[in-house]
Amino acid sequence: MREKKRKGKRMLKKKILDEIKNRKSFLVVAHIHPEGDSIGSQIALANLLKGMGKSVRVINEDKVPRNLLFLPGVDRIERFSNLEKKEVDFDAAIILDCPTLERIGKVKQLLGSKYIINIDHHISNEGFGDINWVDLKASSAGEMIYALFKSAEKEIDNASALCVYVAIMTDTGSFHYSNTTSQTHKIIAELLNFKINPTKIYEYIYETKSFDTLKLLAEVLANLQKSKDGKYVWFKVTDEMLKRNRLTAESTEDFIDFVRMIEGAEVVAYLRELDSDNKVKVSLRSKTDVDVNAVAKNFGGGGHYAASGCVIEKCMEETEQLLYQQIKKALKSK
């Protein structure tokens, strides 16, 4: 069975590489609210395509998070809103790290009927591509892009190695999430042969916080909420809180990692009010065997078994109630 699966993966990678060889130009896209895995994977893939003599445009709806601006090649990522015209010429689109087409946001407008290659590792992936390489055992999209370099028999360059390292590191929670495997460590061991400074990278991504960000974190921690049994803990960040502290939403993305430390908590949720009064972005983390992907799917979202998200088009108060009901059910049925 394992050999059959390995053969299936090899065939998929070969099919993708054949399509790349037969086409001249590509659009590389990742999900809205990008993070280390999506940004790192995009840049590394763009480098691979360039090395194969292809024309590449890398376009996202949202800007690159501040803590990833140190990545080499990040300046090649364009924002959809900055395009002079909403038409981009390409032969095929490669969608990375996205379970659904809706997750690429407004960039979807560029696709039309173009050929789509879907590369992802989420359990909730809907198989929307003409080719669907969905590897649930991969720790990250970055791990899959590294495998593509290997299959293409292209030597990975230093810049791409750094981007893949960041992609894998961030999506495995610095190698301590359950998606970290022996294969993950083998790849990291190979990447560390390049000019990569793990200490500096960790500092860039996780240890560079403004004074105002830590003040807001203190406010968030002071107002945590939990269920009676303490198994569900949640916190919220409103638009007013961000404006008062002169912060952007991206500066709060890792707040959930602090809340995950709470003893006895099995599910943690971060509720962030979006620009609209009736829209809340929800990030979910499970510390046990509670399937938060199933919870997120109830609201049109998805992701991984232990880490998922969704957007609920309700006010904050209604979102809290609806989410509480679904998480109670998930905790009971685990």
Secondary structure, DSSP 8 states (H G I E B T S, - for coil): -HHHHHHHHHHHHHHHHHHHHT-SEEEEE--SS--HHHHHHHHHHHHHHHHTT-EEEEEESS---GGGTTSTTGGGEEEGGG-SSS----SEEEEES-SSGGGGGGGGGGTTT-EEEEEE--TT----SSEEEE-TT-S-HHHHHHHHHHHTT----HHHHHHHHHHHHHHTTTTTSTT--HHHHHHHHHHTTSS--HHHHHHHHHS---HHHHHHHHHHHHT-EE-TTSSEEEEEE-HHHHHHTT--GGGGTTHHHHHTTSTT--EEEEEEE-SSTT-EEEEEEESSS--HHHHHHTTT-EE-SSEEEEEE-S-HHHHHHHHHHHHHHHHHH-
